Amino acid sequence: MTDAAVPPEITDWFAGRGWRVRRHQAEMLSASDAGKHAMLVADTGAGIPAVRQFADLSADEKARLSDLTGFSAEDLEAAMNITAEYQSSK
């Protein structure tokens, strides 16, 4: 997946924070587009802000994220909870 194939909602979110989509992140999106499962393990503590940001999303935003990723909002929330539990256990 090239940066051009990364959905604009994702590139805009990254750009709004002064970041860019990295190769491994684009590769995860490519795996998802191919119907494969992928998991990024980042031992940085970054999961906690993601959990908080996910929790702050409106129902419409969660539905859009679900559409973008192909995962149900419930599955995304479960993944965020697992991330939070893992981070808090360290």
C-alpha positions in Angstrom: 0.0 0.0 0.0 1.4 3.4 -0.9 0.7 6.5 1.1 -1.8 7.5 -1.7 -3.8 4.4 -0.8 -4.0 5.2 2.9 -7.5 6.7 3.6 -7.4 10.5 3.9 -9.0 10.3 7.4 -5.9 8.5 8.6 -3.3 10.7 6.8 -5.2 13.8 8.0 -5.3 12.6 11.6 -1.5 11.9 11.5 -0.8 15.2 9.7 -2.8 17.1 12.3 -0.4 15.9 14.9 2.7 16.6 12.8 3.2 12.8 12.1 3.2 10.7 8.9 2.1 7.1 8.2 5.1 4.8 8.6 5.8 1.8 6.3 4.8 -0.7 8.9 1.5 1.1 9.5 0.8 1.2 5.8 1.7 -2.5 5.5 -0.9 -3.3 8.2 -3.6 -1.4 6.2 -2.5 -3.4 3.1 -2.9 -6.7 5.1 -6.4 -5.6 6.2 -7.3 -4.6 2.6 -6.2 -8.1 1.6 -8.5 -9.7 4.2 -5.6 -10.7 6.4 -5.3 -10.0 10.1 -2.5 -7.9 11.4 -1.4 -6.6 14.8 1.1 -4.0 15.6 2.8 -4.4 19.0 4.3 -1.1 20.1 5.9 -1.2 23.5 5.8 2.5 23.9 2.7 3.1 26.0 1.0 4.6 22.9 -1.9 2.3 23.5 -3.3 4.3 26.4 -3.8 7.5 24.4 -5.4 5.5 21.6 -7.8 4.0 24.1 -8.7 7.4 25.4 -9.1 8.8 21.9 -11.3 5.9 20.9 -13.4 6.3 23.9 -13.9 10.0 23.0 -15.1 9.3 19.5 -18.8 9.8 18.7 -20.9 6.9 17.6 -20.7 8.2 14.0 -16.9 8.4 14.2 -16.7 4.9 15.6 -18.9 3.7 12.8 -16.6 5.4 10.2 -13.5 3.8 11.8 -15.3 0.5 11.6 -16.0 1.0 7.9 -12.4 2.0 7.3 -10.9 -1.0 9.1 -13.5 -3.6 8.4 -13.7 -4.4 12.1 -16.9 -3.9 14.1 -17.0 -1.1 16.6 -17.3 -3.7 19.3 -14.2 -5.5 18.1 -12.2 -2.2 17.9 -13.3 -1.4 21.4 -12.3 -4.8 22.7 -8.9 -4.4 21.1 -8.5 -1.0 22.8 -9.5 -2.6 26.1 -6.9 -5.4 25.7 -4.3 -2.8 24.9 -5.2 -0.8 28.0 -5.1 -4.0 30.2 -1.7 -4.9 28.7 -0.3 -1.5 29.3 -1.6 -1.3 32.9 -0.1 -4.7 33.7 3.4 -3.5 33.0 
